[in-house]
Amino acid sequence: MKPLIYGNLLDEQTRCVHYHSNIDIIAIKFHCCREYYACYKCHQEKAGHHLSQWPQEEWDEQAIFCGSCKTELTIEKYMEQTSCPNCAHPFNEKCSLHYPVYFDI
């Protein structure tokens, strides 16, 4: 079952007004509220609270949603991949620049 994803969504593959290229297909469950958002900017605009990073001891939590095949991935699995291990759709490699926003690195 597809989780509810918040943000300024543009399409069914979780692309939002902030990140909407062909490879911007993931949504992230935020540690602070346990809700999925298309990106941290959508969280800032919609959540009404500050975000908190996922601590490393919780990186086995399913917190990444592939908008292409609708599969949830653990944070660890996502960080090891350049594409979805289920459908092989490539992920935006520049998302790794935002890891410190989402994850306690």
NUSE-229743 format. One record per residue: residue in three letters; residue number from 1; z, x, y of N, C-alpha, C in turn. Coordinates in nm, 3 decimals, padded with zeros to 5 digits. Atoms other than C-alpha are relative to their C-alpha. Example, Ala and Ser with C-alpha at 12.3 -4.5 7.8 and 13.67 -1.06 7.14 Angstrom:
<tortis>
[torti "ALA" 1 [00.000 00.089 -00.119] [00.780 01.230 -00.450] [00.000 00.090 00.120]]
[torti "SER" 2 [-00.006 -00.082 -00.119] [00.714 01.367 -00.106] [00.073 -00.077 00.109]]
</tortis>
This chain:
<tortis>
[torti "MET" 1 [00.000 00.083 -00.118] [00.000 00.000 00.000] [00.000 00.088 00.125]]
[torti "LYS" 2 [00.011 -00.078 -00.123] [-00.097 00.137 00.340] [00.122 -00.027 00.088]]
[torti "PRO" 3 [-00.114 00.020 -00.091] [00.204 00.198 00.565] [-00.049 -00.046 00.137]]
[torti "LEU" 4 [00.030 00.038 -00.137] [00.213 00.053 00.914] [-00.005 00.128 00.083]]
[torti "ILE" 5 [00.018 -00.119 -00.082] [00.084 00.316 01.156] [-00.004 -00.041 00.145]]
[torti "TYR" 6 [-00.011 00.033 -00.141] [00.176 00.305 01.523] [-00.080 00.097 00.085]]
[torti "GLY" 7 [00.071 -00.085 -00.095] [-00.007 00.444 01.822] [-00.117 -00.074 00.059]]
[torti "ASN" 8 [00.121 00.053 -00.060] [-00.320 00.389 02.018] [-00.116 00.030 -00.094]]
[torti "LEU" 9 [00.097 -00.026 00.107] [-00.541 00.367 01.710] [-00.140 -00.045 00.040]]
[torti "LEU" 10 [00.139 00.035 -00.022] [-00.915 00.366 01.730] [-00.065 -00.056 -00.125]]
[torti "ASP" 11 [00.070 00.043 00.121] [-01.008 00.314 01.368] [00.092 -00.003 -00.122]]
[torti "GLU" 12 [-00.075 00.016 00.125] [-00.896 00.255 01.010] [00.037 00.133 -00.065]]
[torti "GLN" 13 [-00.034 -00.130 00.058] [-00.879 00.629 00.936] [00.107 00.072 00.081]]
[torti "THR" 14 [-00.115 -00.045 -00.080] [-00.586 00.672 01.178] [-00.036 00.086 00.121]]
[torti "ARG" 15 [00.036 -00.072 -00.123] [-00.784 00.835 01.458] [00.053 -00.079 00.119]]
[torti "CYS" 16 [-00.056 00.066 -00.118] [-00.630 00.763 01.796] [-00.076 00.044 00.125]]
[torti "VAL" 17 [00.067 -00.036 -00.125] [-00.730 00.792 02.159] [00.018 00.147 00.035]]
[torti "HIS" 18 [-00.026 -00.141 -00.030] [-00.583 01.143 02.169] [-00.078 00.095 -00.090]]
[torti "TYR" 19 [00.067 -00.084 00.100] [-00.738 01.287 01.852] [-00.093 -00.089 -00.082]]
[torti "HIS" 20 [00.094 00.096 00.060] [-01.055 01.121 01.728] [-00.128 00.063 -00.053]]
[torti "SER" 21 [00.118 -00.062 00.062] [-01.294 01.373 01.574] [-00.009 -00.046 -00.146]]
[torti "ASN" 22 [00.022 00.037 00.140] [-01.431 01.326 01.223] [00.112 00.051 -00.090]]
[torti "ILE" 23 [-00.102 -00.060 00.086] [-01.154 01.548 01.083] [00.143 -00.036 00.040]]
[torti "ASP" 24 [-00.133 00.046 -00.041] [-00.862 01.382 01.263] [00.036 -00.126 -00.079]]
[torti "ILE" 25 [-00.019 00.114 00.091] [-00.762 01.163 00.969] [00.142 -00.016 -00.052]]
[torti "ILE" 26 [-00.136 00.015 00.053] [-00.390 01.206 00.919] [00.091 -00.069 00.101]]
[torti "ALA" 27 [-00.111 00.055 -00.079] [-00.092 01.012 01.045] [00.127 00.066 -00.055]]
[torti "ILE" 28 [-00.123 -00.070 00.038] [00.258 01.156 01.038] [00.119 -00.094 00.012]]
[torti "LYS" 29 [-00.127 00.073 -00.005] [00.587 00.989 00.950] [00.098 00.090 00.076]]
[torti "PHE" 30 [-00.091 -00.080 -00.081] [00.833 01.106 01.212] [00.141 -00.002 -00.056]]
[torti "HIS" 31 [-00.133 -00.016 00.055] [01.169 01.236 01.100] [00.102 -00.089 00.072]]
[torti "CYS" 32 [-00.098 00.072 -00.082] [01.355 01.064 01.384] [00.007 -00.150 -00.030]]
[torti "CYS" 33 [00.004 00.145 00.017] [01.247 00.707 01.306] [-00.057 -00.044 -00.135]]
[torti "ARG" 34 [00.060 00.029 00.131] [01.079 00.729 00.963] [-00.116 -00.099 00.010]]
[torti "GLU" 35 [00.118 00.084 -00.021] [00.774 00.554 01.107] [-00.121 00.089 00.020]]
[torti "TYR" 36 [00.125 -00.073 -00.014] [00.414 00.667 01.095] [-00.061 -00.023 00.139]]
[torti "TYR" 37 [00.076 00.004 -00.124] [00.231 00.749 01.416] [-00.126 00.083 -00.019]]
[torti "ALA" 38 [00.125 -00.074 00.010] [-00.124 00.873 01.463] [00.015 00.144 00.046]]
[torti "CYS" 39 [-00.024 -00.136 -00.049] [00.003 01.177 01.657] [00.127 00.001 00.084]]
[torti "TYR" 40 [-00.123 -00.010 -00.079] [00.294 01.307 01.861] [-00.015 -00.062 00.138]]
[torti "LYS" 41 [00.021 00.063 -00.130] [00.136 01.181 02.184] [00.017 -00.151 -00.011]]
[torti "CYS" 42 [-00.020 00.144 00.022] [00.124 00.828 02.043] [00.149 -00.030 -00.015]]
[torti "HIS" 43 [-00.145 00.017 00.015] [00.490 00.868 01.943] [00.068 00.003 00.136]]
[torti "GLN" 44 [-00.058 -00.011 -00.134] [00.579 00.978 02.297] [-00.023 -00.128 00.081]]
[torti "GLU" 45 [00.036 00.118 -00.079] [00.402 00.675 02.443] [00.062 -00.129 -00.053]]
[torti "LYS" 46 [-00.038 00.128 00.060] [00.524 00.409 02.200] [00.142 -00.009 -00.055]]
[torti "ALA" 47 [-00.125 00.006 00.077] [00.849 00.505 02.025] [00.123 -00.033 00.083]]
[torti "GLY" 48 [-00.117 00.026 -00.082] [01.095 00.491 02.313] [00.118 00.091 -00.028]]
[torti "HIS" 49 [-00.104 -00.098 00.027] [01.294 00.790 02.186] [-00.065 00.137 -00.020]]
[torti "HIS" 50 [00.051 -00.135 00.021] [01.257 01.167 02.152] [-00.020 00.024 -00.149]]
[torti "LEU" 51 [00.025 -00.030 00.141] [01.114 01.302 01.831] [00.092 00.111 -00.048]]
[torti "SER" 52 [-00.073 -00.110 00.062] [01.298 01.527 01.590] [-00.089 00.061 -00.108]]
[torti "GLN" 53 [00.081 -00.073 00.098] [01.145 01.789 01.362] [00.052 -00.024 -00.141]]
[torti "TRP" 54 [-00.039 00.006 00.141] [01.144 01.765 00.985] [00.065 00.132 -00.038]]
[torti "PRO" 55 [-00.062 -00.124 00.047] [01.396 02.021 00.851] [-00.068 00.048 -00.128]]
[torti "GLN" 56 [00.072 -00.056 00.116] [01.253 02.254 00.587] [00.050 -00.055 -00.133]]
[torti "GLU" 57 [-00.051 00.051 00.128] [01.483 02.118 00.317] [-00.049 -00.142 -00.032]]
[torti "GLU" 58 [00.056 00.134 00.024] [01.307 01.780 00.354] [-00.153 00.000 -00.005]]
[torti "TRP" 59 [00.146 -00.007 00.004] [00.949 01.903 00.335] [-00.060 -00.054 -00.130]]
[torti "ASP" 60 [00.050 00.065 00.122] [00.924 01.746 -00.012] [-00.015 -00.151 00.019]]
[torti "GLU" 61 [00.013 00.142 -00.035] [00.926 01.405 00.161] [-00.147 -00.037 00.023]]
[torti "GLN" 62 [00.134 00.048 -00.030] [00.604 01.205 00.164] [-00.001 -00.048 00.144]]
[torti "ALA" 63 [-00.003 00.029 -00.143] [00.537 01.203 00.536] [-00.136 00.019 00.066]]
[torti "ILE" 64 [00.136 -00.018 -00.052] [00.163 01.263 00.574] [-00.089 -00.104 -00.067]]
[torti "PHE" 65 [00.088 00.105 00.051] [-00.090 00.983 00.536] [-00.144 00.037 00.027]]
[torti "CYS" 66 [00.142 -00.027 -00.013] [-00.457 01.055 00.470] [-00.071 -00.130 00.034]]
[torti "GLY" 67 [00.070 00.120 -00.042] [-00.656 00.798 00.663] [-00.130 -00.022 -00.074]]
[torti "SER" 68 [00.125 00.014 00.074] [-00.962 00.863 00.449] [00.021 -00.075 -00.132]]
[torti "CYS" 69 [-00.020 00.060 00.132] [-00.825 00.774 00.104] [00.129 -00.081 -00.012]]
[torti "LYS" 70 [-00.125 00.079 -00.006] [-00.492 00.613 00.206] [00.108 00.054 -00.094]]
[torti "THR" 71 [-00.099 -00.065 00.085] [-00.282 00.863 00.008] [00.109 00.062 00.085]]
[torti "GLU" 72 [-00.110 -00.068 -00.067] [00.061 00.984 00.114] [00.022 00.135 -00.068]]
[torti "LEU" 73 [-00.022 -00.137 00.049] [00.131 01.356 00.080] [00.137 00.047 00.048]]
[torti "THR" 74 [-00.121 -00.064 -00.050] [00.445 01.561 00.105] [-00.040 00.096 00.112]]
[torti "ILE" 75 [00.025 -00.096 -00.107] [00.477 01.787 00.404] [-00.043 00.133 -00.058]]
[torti "GLU" 76 [00.035 -00.127 00.066] [00.466 02.092 00.174] [-00.145 -00.001 -00.045]]
[torti "LYS" 77 [00.136 00.009 00.053] [00.144 01.977 00.008] [-00.101 00.003 00.115]]
[torti "TYR" 78 [00.090 00.003 -00.116] [-00.018 01.901 00.343] [-00.015 00.137 00.062]]
[torti "MET" 79 [00.004 -00.129 -00.066] [00.072 02.239 00.488] [-00.072 00.106 -00.084]]
[torti "GLU" 80 [00.069 -00.094 00.089] [-00.083 02.415 00.187] [-00.151 -00.025 -00.005]]
[torti "GLN" 81 [00.138 00.043 00.018] [-00.419 02.235 00.219] [-00.082 00.009 00.129]]
[torti "THR" 82 [00.092 00.015 -00.113] [-00.723 02.241 00.445] [-00.079 -00.129 -00.012]]
[torti "SER" 83 [00.064 00.130 00.021] [-00.846 01.914 00.299] [00.092 -00.083 -00.091]]
[torti "CYS" 84 [-00.083 00.087 00.081] [-00.695 01.616 00.121] [-00.016 00.035 -00.148]]
[torti "PRO" 85 [00.011 -00.032 00.142] [-00.614 01.706 -00.241] [-00.047 -00.118 -00.085]]
[torti "ASN" 86 [00.044 00.119 00.073] [-00.701 01.349 -00.343] [-00.148 -00.031 00.022]]
[torti "CYS" 87 [00.139 00.039 -00.028] [-01.035 01.283 -00.168] [-00.087 00.113 00.053]]
[torti "ALA" 88 [00.068 -00.120 -00.048] [-01.131 01.631 -00.039] [-00.053 -00.011 00.144]]
[torti "HIS" 89 [00.041 00.008 -00.140] [-01.189 01.506 00.317] [00.071 00.111 00.077]]
[torti "PRO" 90 [-00.065 -00.110 -00.073] [-01.125 01.805 00.546] [00.098 -00.050 00.106]]
[torti "PHE" 91 [-00.098 00.024 -00.105] [-00.822 01.808 00.774] [-00.038 00.085 00.121]]
[torti "ASN" 92 [00.021 -00.078 -00.120] [-00.835 01.932 01.131] [00.093 00.121 -00.006]]
[torti "GLU" 93 [-00.080 -00.122 00.012] [-00.720 02.293 01.096] [00.078 00.031 00.127]]
[torti "LYS" 94 [-00.072 -00.023 -00.124] [-00.614 02.296 01.461] [00.132 -00.078 00.005]]
[torti "CYS" 95 [-00.128 00.072 00.006] [-00.336 02.051 01.370] [00.115 00.097 -00.027]]
[torti "SER" 96 [-00.106 -00.098 00.028] [-00.144 02.356 01.250] [00.061 00.055 00.130]]
[torti "LEU" 97 [-00.055 -00.043 -00.128] [-00.100 02.447 01.618] [00.116 -00.090 00.043]]
[torti "HIS" 98 [-00.105 00.096 -00.035] [00.125 02.140 01.642] [00.113 -00.004 -00.102]]
[torti "TYR" 99 [-00.107 00.000 00.100] [00.340 02.216 01.336] [00.139 00.013 00.062]]
[torti "PRO" 100 [-00.135 -00.011 -00.059] [00.633 02.328 01.558] [00.049 -00.128 00.068]]
[torti "VAL" 101 [-00.040 00.129 -00.056] [00.631 01.983 01.718] [00.060 -00.088 -00.109]]
[torti "TYR" 102 [-00.037 00.090 00.109] [00.665 01.806 01.383] [00.102 00.059 -00.098]]
[torti "PHE" 103 [-00.074 -00.064 00.108] [00.828 02.058 01.152] [00.085 00.116 00.051]]
[torti "ASP" 104 [-00.088 -00.110 -00.036] [01.121 02.299 01.185] [-00.054 00.127 -00.065]]
[torti "ILE" 105 [00.066 -00.121 00.052] [00.925 02.621 01.141] [00.091 00.119 00.022]]
</tortis>
